[in-house]
Amino acid sequence: MSYSHKGFLNRLDKFFAENYARLGVEHKGCLSAFLFHGLFRDKNECRHEFLDVQQGITVKHFEVFIEYFLHQQYSFVRQEDILKELDLQKKYALITFDDGYYNNIHALDILKKFQVPAVFFISTSHVLEQKSFWWDVISRERHRQGASPEKIAQEQKSLKTKKNHEIENYIVEQFGGKALKPIGDVDRPLTIFELKSLSSQPFVEIGNHTSNHAILTNYSYGEVKDEMFKAQNHLQEITGITPIAVSYPNGNFIDETIIAAKEVGFKIGITTLEGKNYLPLNFQADDLFCLKRFTLWAQSRFPDECLRARSDFQLKSFLKKILRKVKR
């Protein structure tokens, strides 16, 4: 699918979702998970010449998001709550942050203010080695060379078919070894000390995001388990916590990924598939290992983004179901 066709489908998906939600009918008995990456203090930090700003979410956006869903009678839950029988007459929300950016600490005051929890999924080798996330390097360095956003996005997409060490070797070849060094607080990962401190906060939970932010569908079964185990050991050593959930980097997973996650000892696996998780969750059918999440974008009108996530109709999910039936 071309970028123009994909963009059209995304706009169409948002149109249907927002207008369906505006009808005012929303099913109870659902768990909606939300994905965040970086969290910027203000719009001035969202500068494309420094990094891939991804969603562009600021502290203010994050506060608006929590206020909005609390007003809509959503209850924010911890990981352990998901393992229980959630009330079929209620609506639940799970906040997640992927990667382990230092700027995630800006969420702490807001979590405390509203008394809601969040799970921070950490790629541990970035913490231990204090190296940049590769997508930020590509965005920063290609921007310096004058590449268009479309060209940068195409290069990032092509690199997602590779293993992490292959991507980092490519970066060194293209830009030199110093390119993997963060430029400052805006793009760096947490330090060991900061991660330990973060994990001790009352509304913080820690999750596994593999050791090297490994896109797991590019790895063998044994390598997948190794990536999960390494991160698990790192997190236990740094924080004293044994995570019960794994977030699949880039959202990529197959049946073998779920089997590996179970063998490592996880109870929950989280994807980037969009949509609500309707209750009751079927624990016997691996519902807990392919939980869906919404990704909110500050580049759009943010209240509409929140409205879209409340919709019980997602066009892309509907079309994917039809395609799966046709293929059968």
C-alpha positions as CSV (number, residue, x, y, z in Angstrom):
1,M,0.0,0.0,0.0
2,S,1.4,3.4,-1.0
3,Y,1.8,6.2,1.6
4,S,-1.0,8.2,-0.1
5,H,-3.4,5.2,0.0
6,K,-2.4,4.5,3.6
7,G,-3.0,8.1,4.6
8,F,-6.4,8.1,3.0
9,L,-7.4,4.9,4.8
10,N,-6.2,6.4,8.1
11,R,-8.3,9.5,7.5
12,L,-11.3,7.4,6.6
13,D,-10.8,5.3,9.7
14,K,-10.7,8.4,11.9
15,F,-13.8,9.8,10.2
16,F,-15.9,6.8,10.8
17,A,-14.7,6.2,14.4
18,E,-15.2,9.8,15.5
19,N,-18.7,10.1,14.0
20,Y,-19.7,6.7,15.4
21,A,-18.6,7.8,18.8
22,R,-20.5,11.1,18.4
23,L,-23.8,9.1,18.3
24,G,-23.3,8.8,22.0
25,V,-23.6,5.0,22.3
26,E,-20.6,3.3,23.9
27,H,-20.5,-0.3,25.1
28,K,-19.5,-1.0,28.6
29,G,-17.4,-4.0,29.5
30,C,-14.2,-3.0,27.7
31,L,-10.5,-2.4,28.4
32,S,-8.9,0.3,26.3
33,A,-5.1,0.4,26.4
34,F,-3.2,3.5,25.3
35,L,0.3,3.8,23.9
36,F,2.7,6.7,24.5
37,H,6.4,7.0,23.7
38,G,8.1,10.3,24.4
39,L,6.5,12.9,26.7
40,F,7.5,16.5,25.9
41,R,7.3,19.4,28.3
42,D,5.9,21.7,25.5
43,K,5.6,22.1,21.8
44,N,9.1,23.6,21.6
45,E,10.6,20.3,22.5
46,C,8.8,18.6,19.6
47,R,11.5,19.6,17.1
48,H,11.9,17.3,14.1
49,E,15.6,18.3,13.6
50,F,16.5,16.6,16.9
51,L,14.5,13.3,16.8
52,D,11.5,11.4,15.5
53,V,8.8,13.1,17.6
54,Q,6.4,10.2,16.8
55,Q,3.1,11.1,18.5
56,G,4.2,14.6,19.7
57,I,2.5,14.2,23.0
58,T,3.1,17.0,25.5
59,V,2.5,17.1,29.2
60,K,-0.6,19.1,28.6
61,H,-1.9,16.5,26.1
62,F,-1.3,13.8,28.6
63,E,-3.2,15.7,31.3
64,V,-6.1,16.4,28.9
65,F,-6.2,12.7,28.0
66,I,-6.5,11.5,31.6
67,E,-9.1,14.1,32.5
68,Y,-11.1,13.2,29.4
69,F,-11.4,9.5,30.1
70,L,-12.0,10.0,33.8
71,H,-14.9,12.3,32.8
72,Q,-16.2,9.5,30.6
73,Q,-16.3,7.2,33.6
74,Y,-13.3,5.1,32.7
75,S,-11.4,3.4,35.6
76,F,-7.6,3.3,35.1
77,V,-6.2,-0.1,36.0
78,R,-2.9,-1.8,36.9
79,Q,-1.5,-4.9,35.2
80,E,-2.7,-7.1,38.0
81,D,-6.2,-5.9,37.6
82,I,-6.4,-7.3,34.1
83,L,-5.7,-10.8,35.4
84,K,-8.9,-10.6,37.5
85,E,-12.5,-10.8,36.4
86,L,-13.2,-7.2,35.4
87,D,-16.7,-5.8,35.8
88,L,-18.7,-6.2,32.6
89,Q,-20.6,-3.1,33.4
90,K,-17.6,-0.8,33.6
91,K,-15.1,0.7,31.2
92,Y,-11.4,0.4,31.9
93,A,-8.2,2.2,30.7
94,L,-4.6,1.1,30.8
95,I,-1.8,3.6,30.3
96,T,1.5,2.4,28.7
97,F,4.7,4.0,27.8
98,D,7.1,2.2,25.4
99,D,10.9,2.3,25.1
100,G,12.2,4.0,28.3
101,Y,12.8,7.6,27.4
102,Y,14.1,9.9,30.2
103,N,11.3,12.4,29.4
104,N,8.7,9.9,30.7
105,I,9.4,11.2,34.2
106,H,7.2,14.2,33.2
107,A,4.3,11.9,33.6
108,L,4.9,11.3,37.3
109,D,3.2,14.5,38.7
110,I,0.2,14.0,36.5
111,L,-0.2,10.3,37.6
112,K,0.0,11.4,41.2
113,K,-2.4,14.3,40.7
114,F,-5.1,12.0,39.3
115,Q,-4.1,8.9,41.3
116,V,-3.9,6.7,38.2
117,P,-1.2,4.1,37.3
118,A,0.9,3.6,34.2
119,V,3.1,0.8,32.9
120,F,6.6,1.8,31.5
121,F,8.0,-0.8,29.1
122,I,11.7,-0.6,29.1
123,S,14.3,-1.6,26.4
124,T,17.1,-2.3,28.9
125,S,20.2,-2.2,26.7
126,H,19.5,1.4,25.9
127,V,19.5,2.1,29.6
128,L,22.6,0.2,30.2
129,E,24.6,1.5,27.2
130,Q,23.0,5.0,27.1
131,K,22.6,4.9,23.4
132,S,20.0,6.6,21.2
133,F,17.0,4.8,19.8
134,W,17.8,4.1,16.2
135,W,14.7,5.8,14.7
136,D,15.7,9.1,16.3
137,V,19.1,8.9,14.8
138,I,17.7,8.3,11.3
139,S,15.3,11.2,11.7
140,R,17.9,13.5,13.1
141,E,20.8,12.7,10.6
142,R,18.6,12.6,7.5
143,H,16.9,15.9,8.5
144,R,20.4,17.4,8.7
145,Q,21.0,16.2,5.1
146,G,17.7,17.7,3.9
147,A,15.8,14.5,3.3
148,S,12.0,14.8,3.1
149,P,9.8,13.4,5.9
150,E,8.5,10.8,3.3
151,K,12.1,9.6,2.5
152,I,12.9,9.4,6.2
153,A,9.8,7.4,6.9
154,Q,10.6,5.0,4.0
155,E,14.1,4.4,5.4
156,Q,12.8,3.8,8.9
157,K,10.2,1.3,7.5
158,S,12.9,-0.6,5.6
159,L,15.1,-0.9,8.7
160,K,12.2,-2.5,10.6
161,T,12.8,-5.7,8.7
162,K,16.3,-6.1,10.3
163,K,17.7,-7.1,13.6
164,N,18.8,-4.4,16.0
165,H,22.6,-5.1,15.6
166,E,22.1,-4.9,11.8
167,I,20.3,-1.5,12.1
168,E,23.0,-0.1,14.4
169,N,25.8,-1.3,12.1
170,Y,24.0,0.5,9.3
171,I,23.8,3.7,11.3
172,V,27.5,3.6,12.1
173,E,28.3,3.0,8.4
174,Q,26.1,5.9,7.4
175,F,26.8,8.5,10.1
176,G,29.7,7.3,12.2
177,G,29.9,5.8,15.7
178,K,29.0,9.0,17.5
179,A,25.6,9.1,15.9
180,L,24.2,6.7,18.5
181,K,25.0,9.1,21.3
182,P,22.0,11.0,22.5
183,I,22.0,14.8,22.1
184,G,20.4,15.5,25.4
185,D,17.4,14.9,27.7
186,V,14.9,15.2,24.9
187,D,16.0,12.0,23.2
188,R,18.1,10.0,25.7
189,P,16.9,6.9,27.6
190,L,16.7,6.7,31.4
191,T,19.9,6.0,33.3
192,I,20.2,3.0,35.6
193,F,19.7,5.3,38.6
194,E,16.7,7.0,37.1
195,L,15.0,3.7,36.2
196,K,15.5,2.5,39.7
197,S,14.0,5.7,41.1
198,L,11.1,5.6,38.6
199,S,10.3,2.0,39.5
200,S,9.8,3.0,43.2
201,Q,7.1,5.5,42.5
202,P,3.6,4.6,43.8
203,F,1.8,4.9,40.5
204,V,4.5,3.3,38.3
205,E,4.7,-0.3,37.0
206,I,7.6,-1.7,35.0
207,G,7.2,-3.9,31.9
208,N,9.5,-5.7,29.5
209,H,10.2,-4.2,26.0
210,T,13.1,-6.6,25.2
211,S,16.8,-5.9,25.7
212,N,17.4,-4.2,22.3
213,H,14.0,-3.1,21.2
214,A,14.1,-6.2,19.1
215,I,11.3,-6.4,16.4
216,L,10.6,-10.0,17.3
217,T,9.3,-11.2,14.0
218,N,12.8,-10.7,12.6
219,Y,14.3,-13.1,15.1
220,S,14.4,-16.9,15.6
221,Y,12.4,-18.4,18.4
222,G,15.5,-18.9,20.5
223,E,16.5,-15.3,19.9
224,V,13.1,-14.0,20.9
225,K,13.3,-15.8,24.2
226,D,16.8,-14.5,24.7
227,E,15.8,-10.9,24.1
228,M,13.0,-11.2,26.6
229,F,15.1,-13.1,29.2
230,K,17.9,-10.5,29.0
231,A,15.6,-7.6,29.6
232,Q,13.9,-9.5,32.4
233,N,17.2,-10.1,34.1
234,H,18.3,-6.5,33.7
235,L,15.1,-5.2,35.2
236,Q,15.3,-7.6,38.1
237,E,18.8,-6.5,38.8
238,I,18.1,-2.7,38.5
239,T,14.7,-2.4,40.1
240,G,14.1,-5.7,42.0
241,I,10.9,-6.1,40.0
242,T,10.0,-9.1,37.9
243,P,7.7,-7.8,35.1
244,I,4.6,-9.7,34.3
245,A,3.9,-8.0,31.0
246,V,5.8,-7.6,27.7
247,S,5.1,-5.0,25.0
248,Y,6.2,-6.4,21.6
249,P,8.5,-3.8,20.0
250,N,6.8,-2.2,17.0
251,G,3.8,-4.3,17.9
252,N,5.0,-7.2,15.8
253,F,4.1,-10.7,17.0
254,I,3.2,-14.2,15.7
255,D,2.0,-17.3,17.4
256,E,5.6,-18.3,18.3
257,T,6.1,-14.9,20.0
258,I,3.2,-15.7,22.3
259,I,4.6,-19.1,23.1
260,A,8.0,-17.6,23.9
261,A,6.4,-15.0,26.2
262,K,4.6,-17.6,28.1
263,E,7.8,-19.7,28.5
264,V,9.6,-16.6,29.8
265,G,6.9,-16.3,32.5
266,F,4.8,-13.3,31.3
267,K,1.1,-13.1,32.0
268,I,0.3,-10.3,29.6
269,G,1.5,-9.4,26.0
270,I,0.6,-6.1,24.4
271,T,0.4,-5.2,20.7
272,T,-0.1,-2.1,18.7
273,L,-3.3,-3.4,17.0
274,E,-5.9,-0.7,17.4
275,G,-9.2,-1.3,19.2
276,K,-10.9,-2.0,22.4
277,N,-10.5,-5.3,24.3
278,Y,-14.0,-6.4,25.1
279,L,-14.8,-8.2,28.3
280,P,-14.8,-10.9,29.4
281,L,-11.3,-11.6,28.2
282,N,-10.9,-15.3,27.2
283,F,-7.9,-16.3,29.2
284,Q,-7.8,-19.7,27.4
285,A,-7.7,-18.2,23.9
286,D,-4.6,-16.0,24.5
287,D,-6.6,-12.8,24.7
288,L,-4.1,-11.6,27.4
289,F,-1.2,-12.0,25.0
290,C,-2.5,-9.9,22.2
291,L,-4.1,-7.0,23.9
292,K,-4.9,-4.1,21.6
293,R,-3.8,-0.5,22.2
294,F,-4.8,2.9,20.9
295,T,-2.1,5.4,19.7
296,L,-3.1,9.0,20.1
297,W,-1.6,11.7,17.8
298,A,-1.1,15.3,18.9
299,Q,-0.8,16.3,15.2
300,S,-4.5,15.8,14.9
301,R,-7.1,17.7,16.9
302,F,-6.5,16.0,20.2
303,P,-10.0,16.0,21.7
304,D,-11.1,14.2,18.5
305,E,-8.3,11.7,19.0
306,C,-9.7,10.9,22.4
307,L,-13.2,10.7,21.0
308,R,-12.0,8.3,18.3
309,A,-10.6,5.9,20.9
310,R,-14.1,5.6,22.5
311,S,-15.7,4.4,19.3
312,D,-16.9,0.8,19.1
313,F,-16.4,0.9,15.3
314,Q,-12.9,0.9,13.9
315,L,-12.9,0.7,10.0
316,K,-9.4,-0.7,9.7
317,S,-10.1,-3.5,12.2
318,F,-13.3,-4.3,10.4
319,L,-11.6,-4.5,7.0
320,K,-8.9,-6.7,8.4
321,K,-11.5,-9.2,9.7
322,I,-13.1,-9.3,6.3
323,L,-9.7,-9.9,4.6
324,R,-9.0,-12.8,7.1
325,K,-12.3,-14.4,6.2
326,V,-11.7,-14.0,2.5
327,K,-8.3,-15.6,2.8
328,R,-9.8,-18.6,4.5
